[in-house]
Amino acid sequence: MKFIALAAGLFAVAFSTMPAATPALAAQMTMPQAAASPLPHFGKTNDFDGGRLFEDVYTKSFYCDATVPAKSSTGCEVGANYKVPPAKNFDPLYITVPLGFTVPPMQMQCPNGVVCVDHPATVDLSLIGGPVNAMTPGHDHFTTTVNGYLPEWWHVLVIGVKNQATYDAIKRNGSFYYITQLLAKKDPNVTAPIPTNLFLYFAVVPVGAE
């Protein structure tokens, strides 16, 4: 796809120094490829929706479509869309990833070097010019619906952000609508959504509700 080709150079630079995960580390922090965990999963992150901060409550492990070739230890691929989703109904989850600059760890919902609850520890970035088994980069979450506060699967789409000022402005607005405005204006500091074969499972709820 055209937008993948355009983003590849930037991601190649941004992730060229990102360490590959060792098999031992990945085994400690991830579930098997495309497999649902036999154990209960529970934890929280935050996300932005419509200018408000919400909590995401996780109750299942991630899913990466195993029919999509991937060389990461988790079977998760950035730059290729899923073929077999984990459910008939799901919604998009947009994650913003800094490219070429560093966001302080406590200012990100999922910081660099930390495996967020029910997220994969590694991803294959080779289709966009990165390592085949990179640690999952730090990111923030943006949803476009709360789905009645009910849990569901969310398909992950990556938005690369190229400078701190733009990243901060996106967080201040706290809305995917603001990102769509940047994309509509062809803002050079954001990439178009990049597909993945990754899904996360959680409920979006008001902060402090659970």
Order of alpha helices (4+ residues) and beta strands (2+ residues): alpha-alpha-beta-beta-beta-beta-beta-beta-beta-beta-alpha-alpha-beta
